[in-house]
């Protein structure tokens, strides 16, 4: 595997650089400190449905032009069922089989992704960490691509300080991926949304993580737990040799080729994901990851 895991450890430990101001527009923008300064009426958000919910959430974002503020995240997270309830109500809207028009579905899907990115303890920072790692690779003229096994460890090793957090992260990223898939479907159906490269990168990281977990063989009962136990946990402990990594990949995915195939499907998808990639202008990033 060309010592990919050793290279990935070096990447994670030494090459995840602070991104300068020139790259700020390329990263997930995080929480808008000035949006919804007083915080939301959580009970009202939980009970709101349909376009009323969209309007209320856009107001919390500062009219739909920003992201959710710190006070929003804190107050929503203080209610143990608020995030799930709000997300579920948004999913009722962005579901491609719903009766809502494409623009409304696009709004709901975008808000749902932003909701999880803002309220998850790890999802937003994960996006920044992975994009930073990739950008640091692009600055090295000796690197022409980022292989699937390198990306898997660069993605997973930086974000899984323990098993429970990793399992929670997989759940959150799954919801983000579902929302962005629905957003792509809405765009295909003629919907519109205000998107930038940060949206595309957040979507791509979510697709990669859920794709890696989804590529684990069907014979394994809990893919996320198996992935952590056999690959991520040992890598964090520093006990994963190249031979152990190769054996774990074969056990989890069948072979490194199967993992590579899953990775390539994420980078070169059919519509609606390709429509989303185009709308967020991340073609150069997917091209680099694919070695093109």
Secondary structure, 3 states (H helix, E strand, C coil): CCCHHHHHHHHHHHHCCCCCHHHHHHCCCCCCCCCCCCCCCHHHHHHCCHHHHHHHHHHHCCCCCCCCCHHHHHHHHHCCCHHHHHHHHHHHHHCCCCCCCHHHHHHHHHHHHHHHHHHCCCHHHHHHHHHHHHHHHHCCCCCCCCCHHHHHHHHHHCCCCCHHHHHHHHHHHHHHHHHHHHHHHHHHCCCCCCCCHHHHHHHHHHHHHHHHHHCCCCCCCCHHHHHHHHHHHHHHHCCCCHHHHHHHHHHHHCCHHHHHHHHHHHHCCCCCHHHHHHHHCCHHHHHHHCCC
